[in-house]
Structure formats: C-alpha cells, structure tokens
C-alpha cells in the first residue's frame, strides 16, 4: 500500500506515513483509537511499576527508622511485606492471563 498524500510505500503495520506523516487509515476515529490503545497500555505498565516499587520504598524507610521508632517500623515492615506479596500474586496472575488471552 502507498501513502495517499506523497506516494511513499507503507509497511503492513504502519498507521502513518514515515515520510509525510499522513494517516494510513481513512477513518480518523480509527487512528485516534489505535493511538489511545497504545497510550493506555503504556499507562498500565507505568502504574504497575510504580505500584510494585511503592511498597519497597516503604519497606526501606521502615527499616531505616527501626532504631528510632521500633513500633512504627514494625507496622511499616508488616504492611510493606503484605503489599509486596499481594503485588507479586497480582502480577503473576496478570501475566498468566495475558499470555492465555493470546492463545
């Protein structure tokens, strides 16, 4: 397929022309939907990474304040470890279900 604006040859997965930037898909709504899908997937990954590392920060801070405030540190460590375990369980199931959705 060739670009309707400049005649540049397009790849089978190209949404836009690499030369002039024109949309390959005639329907602009389809282009916006394709771009939003990519953006949503990136957001999900970003939120997952932040959600995974937040308990690690809490755990490190709790361990750092263990001498000054042992009771608060103990609660922080327990909460952080529980949250890490829950995150690991969530990511394992999310990964497994995402693999099986492609089969």
Long-range contacts (C-beta under 8 A, 24 or more apart in sequence): 48-91, 48-94, 51-87, 52-87, 52-91, 54-83, 55-79, 55-80, 55-81, 55-83, 55-84, 55-87, 56-80, 56-84, 58-83, 59-84
